[in-house]
Structures are given as C-alpha cells and as structure tokens.
Amino acid sequence: MNRPNIHPYSFRVAKLFATYLVLFAVTDVSCLAGSEGNLLPESMTNDKIHQQQHLVRELAENKQENNNVKQIDKEEDDEEQATANPTPKPTVSLSPSATPSSAPTANPSASPSSAPSAEPSPSPSSSPTLSSAPSSAPIPYSRPPRVDIRYVPWIDLPADIATTATLLNYTYETWNDYGANSIENLNWDRLSRNEKMYAAILGYQRESWDCWQNHYQSLRWIDLDNEGIQSKQWWEALGWDISSWNKYDDPPASNDKYWYLLSEEERFAAAQLCYFKRTWDEAEVYVDGFPLEKPEYRYTNWFDLDGSVRRIASDGLKYDDFLWNVVGLHSSLEARDWKQLTAVEQKAARLLEFSQTSWDCWINNYRGYSLGWNDQSWAGLEEAPDKKSWKQLNVEERRAAIELCYSFETWEGYDMTINYGPFPFAKPKRRYVEWADLPEEIQIIANGTLEYTEEKWNNLGSAKIETLGWDELTDEQQSDAIDLGFYKKTWDCFHSHYRSYDWNDLSTSQQDIFRLLGWSEAKWPNNETPSSYVKQWDQLSTTEQSVANAVCYFEHNWDRSNLKEEEIDVVPSGSNPTQGFDASDISDVLNGRKNSANTSKRFTTSFIALSAVACIACM
C-alpha cells in the first residue's frame, strides 16, 4: 500500500526550483551580453534583461507565498499541539481582558451572576451542568458501507455501469488494478460536479468515497480528526504521524507489508480505513495458489517427520500419529485461534514454523467466514450453513475457501495415513485386535459410551453402535470413537458402510456401486437385503468382492468373524499403498458390466481404486 504523492508544498517547490533554473540561465545570457565582444545583439540583450527583472519579481512573490503557507501550517501544527496538551486548569484573572471576545457566548445569562462565594462548596451539585454546545470528546468512528460494485471484475459489469465508470476515467486495466486510477487519489470535495454525479450513480456518497476509494489519504493530517471522519486513530495505529504524512519522514514499516504480514492490530486499523486484502496489496498476492505459504511440517506424514519434530508436536500440541495424519481431526486444538492457545502451545507452534497469521489461516481457517456464515450463525444463534463437499462448492465459494487457506485436502479432511489395502481409507488397526489384547485404557473407553463388551467387540458387526452413522453419534461417543482410531469417514465406511445415509445423500458413483451389490432406490429405505449379502465372502464373484471393498467390506467383517478365532492382518502381505486414485474410467467400467456377461472376470484392481474414489467424492 502506497500513499499518493500529495506533499503540501510539492507544486510550489517545483515552480520555485524551475524559476531558479531559468534565472540562472538568464544571468548567464546577460553575462555574455555584457562581456567583452558583446556576443548577443542589443535587442536580444534588452529583452533578456526585462525578462530577468520580471522573473526576479515573480521569485520574490513565490518566496513570500511559500513563507505564508509554511506559517499557516505551523499555526495548524501549533493548534493541534495545543489541543492535544491543554493546560491543566484555566487561567484566573482578577480583571477583564483588554479586548472582548470575537463572538458572544452560545447562551448568555439574562443577568450577571452574583458575586462568587468566598469558599468553594464542600460537595458537588446534585445535577450536572447543562451545556448548549457539544462536548469536545471525539465522535466514535463508524466505517461506511462498502460499494460492492467497485469490486466486480470489469468484464462482469453491467453495460450501463461500465459506461459510467469510463466517465470517471476508468478502463479495463485501471478498474481491475486497485489504486491505478488517479481519481482515487482525490477526496470527495476535490471531485468536479460531474464526477460526483457519476460516482453517485455507482453508489458512492461523500463518506463511502472518502473511505473506500481514497482512504482519507488526500486530507491534511489535522483534518483527519474532523467530525464525521475521526480516522487519524487508525492511521496512527499503522505508524503514521504528521511528519511521515507530510513526507518529511519515511513512511512507517506497515506501508511496505503485504496484508497477511501486518499484525492483527494493523490489519484491524487498515480495515477501519476501508482496506481489505486485495485493495491493500493492490494485487492478488499468492504463494502456490494460496494467500500464505503452506506450512511444510503440518502436511507431512507423521512417520516422515524427524523425531524431534514429532516430540514437539506430541508434547506441546498433544498430537499423535492419528490426529496428525487426519487433517482437522484434532478439533480441541485446531478449532482455537492463535490467541486462544496457551503459552506452551504457542511456543510449540512457533517451533513448527507457525506464526499467528499462518496458524489462524492454515489451521483455524478463520472458521468459515464468507462461506454462508452470518453474525447469527457465527454466534451460535442460528444453525451453521450446511457443509458442502469441495466439488459442491461454486466458483465464488471455492475462491473464498482458498482465501481462508483451504485446499481440497484440508476441506475434505485429508488423511495422510498410508493405505495398504484395497479400501478408500486405511483400515483402523485398533478395531480388529482381540479384546484381550487391547490395553486396559482402550477397553475402558470402548466399554464407556460406545457400550462395547468383550463379546460384542470380538464378534464383528454385532454391536448396535456400529449400525449408526457418525452423525448419529453423540459428541461423547464421537470423542470415544476417535480414541479408538475412527473419524467420520472411516466410521461410516468400515462400520455402517453408508447404510445410515439416505439414498439421495449418496453420490451418483456410490449409488452405482451399491447397485452392483444388488441394491436399488426402492430397496434401500426398506432394508430389502440383496441376495449377495446372504453369501459368504468366498462365494462372492470377483466383481462383488471388488465393489464390497469400495465400501470398506473385507472377508472378516463381511462374514462377521470372531476375533478370538480369526487373526486379522491390518496390512495385507504383498500390498502396496493405494493413493491418488483416478476415477476417470468409472463410467467405462459400469458400461462394461452392462454390455458383457463376463464382467466379473474383467474387473481389476483399477476398479477397486475407482470405486473407492467414488466413495470419497460424496464426503
């Protein structure tokens, strides 16, 4: 952000300097004329002498005018200083002043007061003194409403608005490049009558123009405290004073910072002056597509981190491999902004290369501003807006999400856990360990709100809690499920297998997957179990097994095995991690099923991955 060059003496100084140059040149010419040999004609010499005399007179007048302006500014500075430092009490005089005041009082008394008492009263009067004049206290600042049409791209402007904008000297380039049109260096009073009329058509008035277009930059420093403006306090918060404002000193450090490098207090002050990120930066400044550089450590798999980094994250921020690898899962920490962190947490976050700004953006994401929230829902007085999947966001919503440091991965709750199986998510390893082999503290958690017993735990699929979807669990049950290694995506896939969803809540790809298992829209709500569900796992076709994998079925939970009798490998031998699935060929696979009776022999691992992505897409 750079203030325009509005030095109070700039034009006078330039004129004075030019006069000196001309005078110097004329003096040289006159010297030539008077030197031996008389190099110039007499008529030219006389003309130059007359011109010299005229310039000398003009120089004297300019010098006097400049001295007058400086005197006026000095008086204004003295006046401001006197106002800022009033005398502690009025001067007492025993005789009237030599000259009367220039104007009568606002409300003179009908008759002179009686003689004052010899001593002051011991207690104050019972009621305050009424005054007909306003108090000298500053008027609270109120930022005018924003004129939103100004921030619509030129190509999207209605024709009549674009025409009006051209009358204010806007072009495609200067409209889209904030601060590029010189008219924005003028406050309302400096606009011509026609310019005010065109600005009014765009929706501006004096207050909104001076704030949102000019940011009060063309006003004198002493005028920033005038009634109805009161903006000096915000410029002072940004480090400006009368010297830097009038170009006598360098601008403060905030002048050279990008928006996200300002302190929170500086950003607040800039916002009161009607700046926001785009207008302050005067451009869209992005690092790899985001407003801030992506923190390297936070989006690296837990087991790829150096041991010292893991200790900082574990000891200072209470992360473990599960909470770290599933982005957004550590809500007790990540739902808090920087100021809500303890001193220990802030220190650990700094060691992980976070600052207040990067934490609030990348970790806290400012919690949804501009994505359907309003004052009421933000305060909890209304329901929060529905959470859409990334694919469901429109262009404007995605742009707003990116400004809040969301990406597809962070929006969807990216899981960095290495997935060795044919499922869309890594298998929760703790759930498939026999009850007797669980640590005692895990048994206590499982036996709590989730109501597992040893029998229910060991017999897969027998616990009623596993028929519920994640959103049907209470907050306490969700918290206990997280301690067992589950979160929404893995719970709904490995436990309820999306049966708790309404048919219309499934994505189109998921509906296709369930159709391959024998479901239909009519059967789904009536629990009319397809014939495939009666079969044992080894009786399913390759096609059916592949589709079942896509909704997190595998041999043991399909057959409802007993963990005392069956040992389950969390990482199947010979498996490779399955990440970065490509769903581009899913329609071909589905069409192939319809056109060939032999599809079961043609299904490959690629369909497993494709089906998995179809499952992920609806989350």
C-alpha positions in Angstrom: 0.0 0.0 0.0 1.5 3.3 -1.1 0.1 6.7 -0.4 -0.1 9.0 -3.4 2.4 11.9 -3.6 0.4 14.7 -2.0 3.1 16.8 -0.4 1.6 20.1 0.6 4.4 22.1 -1.0 5.3 19.9 -3.9 3.9 22.1 -6.7 5.2 25.4 -5.2 8.7 23.9 -4.6 8.8 22.6 -8.2 7.8 26.0 -9.5 10.3 27.8 -7.4 13.1 25.4 -8.5 12.2 25.9 -12.1 12.3 29.7 -11.6 15.8 29.5 -10.2 16.9 27.4 -13.2 15.5 30.0 -15.6 17.0 32.8 -13.6 20.4 31.1 -13.7 20.2 30.7 -17.4 19.2 34.3 -17.9 22.0 35.5 -15.7 24.4 33.6 -17.9 23.0 35.2 -21.0 23.2 38.7 -19.5 26.8 38.0 -18.6 27.5 37.0 -22.2 25.9 40.2 -23.3 28.0 42.4 -21.1 31.3 40.6 -21.7 33.9 41.8 -24.0 32.9 41.4 -27.6 29.2 41.7 -26.9 28.3 38.3 -28.3 24.5 39.0 -28.4 22.5 41.6 -30.4 21.5 44.6 -28.4 17.7 44.0 -28.9 18.0 40.4 -27.5 20.1 41.7 -24.6 17.4 44.2 -23.6 14.7 41.6 -23.9 16.6 39.2 -21.7 17.2 41.9 -19.1 13.5 42.8 -18.9 12.7 39.1 -18.6 15.2 38.7 -15.8 13.7 41.6 -13.9 10.2 40.0 -14.3 11.5 36.7 -13.1 13.1 38.3 -10.1 9.8 39.8 -9.1 8.0 36.5 -9.6 10.6 34.7 -7.5 10.1 37.2 -4.7 6.3 36.7 -4.8 6.7 32.9 -4.8 9.1 33.0 -1.9 6.6 35.2 0.1 3.7 32.8 -0.8 5.8 29.8 0.3 6.6 31.5 3.6 2.9 32.3 4.1 1.9 28.6 3.5 4.6 27.4 5.9 3.4 29.9 8.5 -0.2 28.6 8.1 0.9 25.0 8.5 3.0 26.0 11.6 -0.1 27.6 13.1 -2.1 24.5 12.4 0.6 22.3 14.0 0.7 24.6 17.0 -3.1 24.5 17.2 -3.1 20.7 17.1 -0.3 20.5 19.7 -2.2 22.9 21.9 -5.4 20.8 21.6 -3.5 17.6 22.4 -1.9 19.2 25.5 -4.4 21.6 27.1 -3.5 23.5 30.3 -4.5 21.6 33.4 -6.8 24.4 34.5 -7.9 27.8 33.2 -6.0 31.0 34.0 -7.7 33.0 36.7 -7.8 36.8 36.1 -8.9 39.4 38.5 -9.6 41.9 35.8 -11.3 41.7 32.4 -9.3 41.1 29.3 -8.2 44.1 27.4 -10.2 43.2 24.3 -13.6 41.5 24.2 -14.1 38.0 22.7 -14.9 37.9 18.9 -18.3 36.3 19.4 -20.9 36.3 22.2 -21.4 33.1 24.3 -23.8 30.5 22.8 -26.4 31.0 25.6 -25.7 34.2 27.7 -27.4 34.5 31.0 -30.3 37.0 31.4 -28.5 38.9 34.1 -25.0 38.9 35.5 -24.2 36.3 38.2 -23.9 37.4 41.8 -20.5 37.6 43.4 -18.8 34.3 43.8 -18.7 32.6 47.2 -15.6 33.2 49.2 -15.0 29.5 49.5 -15.9 26.6 47.2 -18.9 24.4 48.2 -17.9 21.3 50.2 -19.8 18.9 47.8 -20.6 18.9 44.1 -24.0 20.0 42.8 -26.8 17.4 42.7 -27.2 17.6 39.0 -24.8 18.1 36.1 -24.4 21.4 34.3 -26.3 21.5 31.0 -24.4 22.9 28.0 -25.8 24.1 24.7 -22.6 23.2 22.9 -21.3 19.7 22.1 -18.6 18.2 24.2 -15.1 18.2 22.9 -14.7 14.4 23.2 -14.1 12.6 19.8 -17.0 11.2 18.0 -16.9 7.4 17.7 -15.7 6.2 14.3 -18.2 4.4 12.0 -17.0 2.8 8.8 -19.4 3.5 5.9 -20.9 0.6 4.0 -18.9 -0.8 1.1 -19.9 -0.1 -2.5 -19.7 -3.7 -3.8 -20.0 -2.9 -7.5 -16.5 -1.4 -7.3 -15.0 -4.9 -6.7 -16.8 -6.7 -9.5 -14.4 -7.5 -12.4 -14.7 -5.2 -15.4 -15.8 -8.0 -17.7 -18.8 -8.8 -15.4 -20.0 -5.2 -15.0 -23.4 -4.3 -16.5 -23.1 -2.2 -19.6 -24.5 1.0 -18.0 -22.2 0.7 -15.0 -19.1 0.2 -17.3 -20.2 3.3 -19.3 -20.5 5.4 -16.1 -17.1 4.1 -14.9 -15.4 5.2 -18.1 -16.7 8.8 -17.4 -14.6 8.6 -14.3 -11.6 7.7 -16.4 -11.7 4.0 -15.6 -10.5 1.5 -18.2 -10.4 -2.3 -18.1 -6.9 -2.1 -16.6 -7.4 0.7 -14.0 -10.7 -0.8 -12.9 -9.2 -4.2 -12.1 -6.0 -2.7 -10.7 -6.9 -1.0 -7.5 -5.3 2.4 -6.9 -4.3 2.7 -10.6 -6.8 5.4 -11.5 -5.6 8.9 -10.3 -9.2 9.9 -9.5 -8.9 7.6 -6.4 -6.2 10.0 -5.1 -8.9 12.7 -4.7 -11.3 13.0 -1.9 -15.0 13.9 -2.5 -14.5 17.6 -2.2 -11.9 17.6 -5.0 -14.2 15.9 -7.5 -15.9 18.0 -10.1 -19.7 18.3 -10.1 -19.9 15.8 -13.0 -17.5 13.4 -11.3 -19.6 13.4 -8.1 -22.7 12.7 -10.2 -21.1 9.7 -11.9 -19.7 8.4 -8.6 -23.2 8.7 -7.1 -24.6 6.6 -10.0 -22.1 3.9 -8.9 -23.5 4.1 -5.4 -21.0 6.5 -3.7 -21.6 9.3 -1.3 -19.1 11.5 0.4 -18.4 9.1 3.3 -18.1 6.0 1.2 -15.9 7.6 -1.5 -13.5 9.2 1.0 -13.1 5.9 2.9 -13.4 3.1 0.3 -11.8 4.9 -2.7 -9.5 7.5 -1.1 -9.0 6.0 2.4 -8.8 9.7 3.6 -5.3 9.9 2.1 -5.7 13.3 0.4 -6.8 15.0 3.6 -4.4 17.1 5.7 -3.2 15.4 8.9 -5.0 17.9 11.1 -8.3 17.3 9.2 -8.3 13.5 9.9 -9.8 14.2 13.3 -12.6 16.3 12.0 -16.2 15.5 13.0 -17.6 12.8 10.7 -14.1 11.5 9.8 -12.2 10.5 13.0 -9.7 8.3 11.1 -6.5 9.6 12.4 -6.6 7.0 15.2 -6.3 4.2 12.6 -3.5 5.8 10.6 -1.6 6.3 13.9 -2.2 2.6 14.6 -0.4 1.9 11.3 2.5 4.0 12.4 1.8 7.3 10.7 2.4 10.7 12.2 2.3 14.3 11.0 5.9 14.1 9.7 5.5 10.9 7.7 2.1 12.0 6.5 3.6 15.3 5.0 6.5 13.4 3.5 9.1 14.9 5.9 9.9 11.4 7.2 9.9 8.0 5.6 6.6 6.0 5.7 6.2 3.5 8.6 7.1 -0.1 8.2 3.4 -1.1 7.7 3.4 0.7 4.4 5.7 -1.9 2.8 4.0 -5.0 4.2 1.6 -7.3 2.5 -1.8 -7.8 4.1 -1.0 -11.1 5.8 2.3 -9.8 7.1 0.6 -7.0 9.1 0.0 -7.6 12.7 -3.6 -8.3 13.8 -3.9 -4.8 15.2 -2.5 -3.3 12.0 -5.0 -5.3 9.8 -7.8 -4.1 12.1 -6.8 -0.5 11.6 -6.4 -0.9 7.9 -9.9 -2.5 7.7 -11.3 0.6 9.5 -9.8 2.7 6.7 -11.8 0.6 4.2 -8.9 -1.6 3.1 -9.1 -5.4 2.7 -6.6 -7.8 1.3 -7.0 -7.0 -2.4 -7.0 -3.2 -2.1 -4.2 -3.1 0.5 -1.9 -5.4 -1.6 -3.1 -3.6 -4.8 -2.9 -7.1 -6.4 -3.7 -10.7 -5.8 -0.6 -12.0 -4.0 -0.5 -15.8 -3.8 2.1 -18.4 -2.9 1.5 -21.6 -4.9 -2.2 -20.5 -5.2 -2.7 -19.6 -1.6 -2.6 -16.3 0.3 0.2 -17.7 2.6 3.0 -20.1 2.2 1.8 -23.7 3.1 3.5 -24.9 6.4 5.8 -27.7 5.4 5.7 -29.7 8.6 2.0 -29.9 9.1 1.2 -31.5 5.8 3.9 -34.2 6.0 3.1 -37.7 7.1 3.8 -38.2 10.8 6.2 -41.0 10.2 8.2 -39.0 7.7 8.8 -36.2 10.3 12.1 -36.0 12.1 11.9 -37.4 15.7 12.5 -34.0 17.2 9.6 -32.5 15.3 7.3 -35.3 16.4 8.3 -34.7 20.0 7.4 -31.0 19.7 4.0 -31.8 18.1 3.3 -34.5 20.7 4.5 -32.8 23.9 3.5 -29.3 23.1 0.3 -29.7 21.0 -0.8 -33.2 22.0 -0.7 -34.7 18.5 -0.2 -38.4 17.8 0.1 -40.2 14.5 -3.7 -40.5 14.1 -4.6 -36.9 15.0 -1.7 -35.5 12.9 -2.3 -37.6 9.8 -6.0 -36.8 9.6 -6.2 -33.1 8.9 -8.7 -31.3 11.1 -9.3 -34.2 13.5 -7.6 -32.6 16.5 -10.5 -30.2 16.9 -9.8 -29.5 20.6 -6.6 -27.7 19.3 -7.3 -26.7 15.7 -10.7 -25.1 16.5 -8.9 -22.5 18.5 -7.3 -19.4 17.0 -3.8 -18.3 18.0 -4.9 -16.1 20.9 -6.8 -19.0 22.5 -3.7 -21.2 22.6 -1.7 -21.4 25.8 1.8 -20.1 26.0 3.2 -23.6 25.8 1.1 -24.3 22.7 2.2 -21.1 21.0 5.8 -21.9 21.7 5.4 -25.4 20.2 3.6 -23.9 17.2 6.4 -21.4 16.6 8.9 -24.3 16.7 6.8 -25.9 13.9 7.3 -22.7 12.0 3.8 -21.2 12.6 3.1 -17.6 13.2 -0.1 -16.1 14.4 -1.3 -15.4 10.8 -0.3 -18.8 9.4 -1.9 -20.6 12.3 -5.2 -18.7 12.0 -5.3 -19.3 8.3 -3.9 -22.8 7.7 -5.0 -24.5 11.0 -8.0 -22.5 12.2 -9.1 -21.3 8.7 -10.9 -18.4 10.4 -13.7 -20.9 10.7 -15.8 -20.4 7.6 -16.0 -16.6 7.1 -17.6 -15.8 3.7 -18.9 -19.4 3.2 -22.6 -18.9 4.2 -22.0 -17.8 7.7 -23.6 -14.6 9.2 -23.5 -12.9 12.5 -26.2 -15.1 13.9 -24.9 -18.5 12.9 -21.3 -17.4 13.9 -22.6 -16.6 17.4 -24.5 -19.9 17.6 -27.9 -18.2 17.4 -28.7 -19.9 14.1 -27.7 -23.2 12.6 -24.5 -23.2 10.7 -24.6 -23.5 6.9 -24.6 -27.0 5.5 -21.1 -28.3 4.9 -20.7 -29.0 1.2 -18.1 -31.2 -0.4 -15.4 -29.4 -2.3 -17.0 -30.5 -5.6 -20.3 -28.9 -4.5 -18.7 -25.5 -3.9 -19.3 -23.0 -6.6 -16.5 -20.8 -8.0 -17.1 -18.0 -5.6 -17.2 -20.3 -2.6 -14.0 -22.0 -3.6 -12.3 -18.7 -4.1 -13.4 -17.7 -0.6 -12.2 -21.0 0.8 -8.8 -20.6 -0.8 -8.6 -17.1 0.9 -9.0 -19.0 4.2 -6.2 -21.4 3.3 -8.5 -24.3 2.4 -7.5 -26.7 -0.3 -9.3 -29.8 -1.5 -7.3 -31.9 1.0 -7.9 -29.6 4.1 -11.5 -29.0 3.2 -12.2 -32.7 2.8 -10.2 -33.7 5.9 -7.2 -35.1 4.1 -5.9 -38.4 5.6 -2.2 -38.8 5.2 -2.2 -42.3 6.7 -0.6 -44.7 4.2 -3.3 -47.1 2.9 -2.0 -50.6 2.1 -5.4 -52.1 1.5 -8.0 -52.0 -1.4 -10.2 -49.6 0.6 -10.7 -45.8 0.2 -9.2 -45.3 3.6 -6.6 -47.1 5.7 -8.1 -49.8 7.9 -8.4 -48.7 11.6 -5.9 -51.1 13.1 -7.0 -51.0 16.7 -10.6 -52.2 16.0 -9.5 -55.5 14.6 -7.4 -56.5 17.6 -8.9 -59.2 20.0 -10.4 -57.7 23.2 -8.0 -59.5 25.5 -5.0 -58.0 23.6 -6.2 -54.4 24.0 -4.6 -52.0 26.5 -6.7 -51.6 29.6 -7.3 -47.9 28.9 -8.7 -48.7 25.5 -11.0 -51.4 26.9 -12.4 -48.7 29.4 -13.0 -46.3 26.5 -14.7 -49.0 24.4 -16.9 -50.1 27.3 -18.0 -46.5 28.0 -20.4 -44.5 25.8 -19.9 -47.0 22.9 -21.1 -49.8 25.1 -18.8 -52.5 23.8 -18.4 -55.7 25.8 -15.8 -58.3 25.1 -18.4 -60.4 23.2 -19.7 -57.5 21.1 -16.2 -56.4 20.4 -14.9 -59.8 19.3 -18.0 -60.6 17.1 -17.6 -58.1 14.3 -20.9 -56.4 13.3 -22.8 -57.5 16.4 -22.6 -54.1 18.3 -25.7 -51.9 17.8 -23.4 -48.8 17.8 -21.9 -50.0 14.5 -25.2 -49.7 12.7 -25.3 -45.9 13.4 -23.7 -43.3 11.2 -21.1 -40.9 12.6 -23.6 -38.0 12.6 -26.0 -40.1 14.7 -23.4 -40.5 17.5 -23.4 -38.1 20.4 -20.4 -35.8 21.0 -19.2 -38.1 23.7 -19.5 -41.1 21.5 -17.6 -39.4 18.7 -14.8 -38.4 21.1 -14.5 -42.1 22.3 -14.6 -43.3 18.7 -11.7 -41.0 17.9 -9.7 -42.5 20.8 -10.3 -45.9 19.2 -8.9 -44.7 15.9 -12.0 -43.7 14.0 -13.3 -40.5 12.5 -16.3 -39.7 10.3 -15.0 -41.2 7.0 -13.6 -44.4 8.5 -16.6 -45.0 10.8 -19.2 -44.5 8.1 -17.2 -46.8 5.7 -15.9 -49.6 7.9 -18.8 -49.7 10.4 -22.1 -48.6 8.9 -20.9 -49.0 5.3 -23.1 -45.9 4.5 -26.3 -47.8 5.3 -27.3 -44.9 7.6 -27.4 -42.5 4.6 -30.5 -41.7 2.7 -30.3 -42.9 -0.9 -30.3 -39.3 -2.2 -27.4 -38.4 0.2 -25.2 -40.9 -1.7 -23.2 -39.6 -4.6 -24.1 -40.9 -8.1 -20.9 -43.0 -8.1 -21.8 -44.5 -4.7 -25.3 -45.3 -5.9 -23.8 -47.1 -8.9 -21.5 -49.1 -6.5 -24.5 -50.2 -4.4 -26.5 -51.2 -7.5 -23.6 -53.6 -8.3 -24.2 -55.2 -5.0 -27.9 -55.6 -5.8 -29.4 -52.5 -4.1 -31.9 -50.1 -5.7 -33.5 -46.9 -4.6 -36.7 -48.8 -3.7 -34.9 -51.5 -1.7 -32.6 -49.1 0.2 -35.1 -47.5 2.7 -37.0 -50.8 3.2 -33.9 -52.8 4.1 -34.7 -55.3 1.4 -31.3 -57.0 1.6 -30.0 -58.2 -1.8 -29.1 -61.8 -2.3 -25.4 -61.0 -2.4 -25.5 -60.2 1.3 -26.6 -63.8 2.1 -23.4 -65.2 0.6 -20.2 -65.9 2.3 -17.2 -63.8 1.2 -15.6 -66.6 -0.8 -19.0 -67.2 -2.6 -19.0 -63.6 -4.0 -17.8 -63.0 -7.5 -14.7 -61.0 -8.1 -16.9 -58.1 -9.1 -18.9 -58.3 -5.9 -15.8 -58.5 -3.8 -14.2 -55.5 -5.5 -17.3 -53.4 -5.1 -17.6 -54.5 -1.4 -14.0 -53.3 -0.9 -15.0 -49.9 -2.1 -17.5 -49.6 0.8 -14.9 -51.0 3.3 -16.1 -54.6 3.4 -13.5 -57.3 3.6 -13.6 -61.0 4.3 -13.8 -60.8 8.1 -16.4 -58.0 8.6 -18.5 -59.4 5.7 -18.6 -62.9 7.3 -18.9 -61.3 10.8 -15.9 -63.2 12.1 -14.9 -63.7 15.7 -11.6 -62.0 16.6 -10.8 -64.9 19.0 -10.9 -67.3 16.2 -9.6 -65.2 13.3 -6.4 -63.1 13.3 -6.7 -60.1 11.0 -3.8 -58.6 9.3 -4.1 -54.8 9.4 -1.6 -54.6 6.5 -2.2 -57.4 4.0 1.0 -59.1 2.9 2.2 -58.1 -0.5 0.0 -55.0 -0.6 1.1 -51.6 -1.9 -0.2 -48.2 -0.8 -3.2 -47.1 -2.8 -3.2 -43.4 -3.0 -4.0 -40.9 -5.7 -6.9 -42.8 -7.3 -8.2 -41.7 -10.7 -12.0 -42.0 -11.2 -12.0 -41.0 -14.8 -12.8 -44.5 -16.1 -15.6 -45.5 -13.8 -18.3 -44.9 -16.4 -16.4 -47.3 -18.8 -16.3 -50.0 -16.1 -20.0 -49.6 -15.4 -20.9 -49.7 -19.1 -18.7 -52.8 -19.5 -20.8 -54.5 -16.8 -24.0 -53.8 -18.8 -22.6 -55.0 -22.1 -20.8 -58.1 -21.0 -21.9 -61.2 -19.1 -18.3 -61.9 -18.3 -17.6 -58.6 -16.4 -16.7 -60.5 -13.3 -13.6 -61.9 -15.0 -12.6 -58.5 -16.3 -12.6 -56.5 -13.1 -9.2 -55.4 -12.0 -7.6 -53.5 -9.1 -8.2 -50.3 -11.0 -11.9 -50.6 -10.4 -11.3 -51.1 -6.7 -9.5 -47.7 -6.7 -12.2 -46.1 -8.9 -14.9 -47.3 -6.6 -13.0 -46.0 -3.6 -12.8 -42.6 -5.0 -16.5 -42.6 -5.8 -17.0 -43.2 -2.1 -14.6 -40.4 -1.2 -16.3 -38.0 -3.5 -19.5 -37.7 -1.6 -17.9 -37.0 1.7 
